[in-house]
Amino acid sequence: MNNFESVNDFREALKEIHILIENAISSIDDNLQYRTFNKSSIVLLCGKFESFLECFLDEFGYYILNNFSNKKLESYIKNHLIDVLIKELEIKKNNNEKREEVLMKFVKILGVEEVLCNEFNLDTKFSYGKHGQSEVTKLLKKFGFNEFANSEENKIFYEKFNSLNNIRNNILHQDSTPSLTHQDVISYQNIIINFVENLSDESIKIIQEMNNNGIESNEQLSTA
């Protein structure tokens, strides 16, 4: 695994932000237009980042479920799948046929037979109406990015990201017009790009570690 389509898609999506920034720069003498382009950039940037994170974690989880068996899954992803199954069971508990299908998935992931769990569902969605650092770290930790989520390196990102979301919320919910410059928008964009690249690197590292652990486990089995 060398790259993720969601990362490439995010870079492509940022072209829309670039267009808004260019328009802001070209209309710097028209205060209304200038502020409008900068406000639009902030709202769009937040939306694109949240969309990226959901798509990225879905792609990351999909890769793991299609390449590692239930016996090779790390505990965090196994627990995540079980949590999703518990919610699904609650919804389908009064339908005998559908309830049995969910229960068989419990048997599959927890059973002795080694199989892929690539038909299992993942939950990569932000909680409705919630944004900011706590939701980002909550999602990341669901998929095993605990160390990355709590790293010192990301403290600056969270400060900027919380500031960015406060601005977005004020724009959307209070119809405010903050004193933003296009340089501010570029700064927020750059720190998000840096976070996305670091997250991609960390995910590749996790997958490599899982591959290495799988090789070690197979070697131990073969010499037992």
Secondary structure, DSSP 8 states (H G I E B T S, - for coil): ----HHHHHHHHHHHHHHHHHHHHHHTTTSHHHHHHHHHHHHHHHHHHHHHHHHHHHHHHHHHHHHHSBTTTS-HHHHHHHHHHHHHHHHHHTT-HHHHHHHHHHHHHHHSSS--B-TT--------TT--SHHHHHHHHHHTT-HHHHT-GGGHHHHHHHHHHHHHHHHHHHH-------HHHHHHHHHHHHHHHHHHHHHHHHHHHHHHHHHHHHHHHHHH-
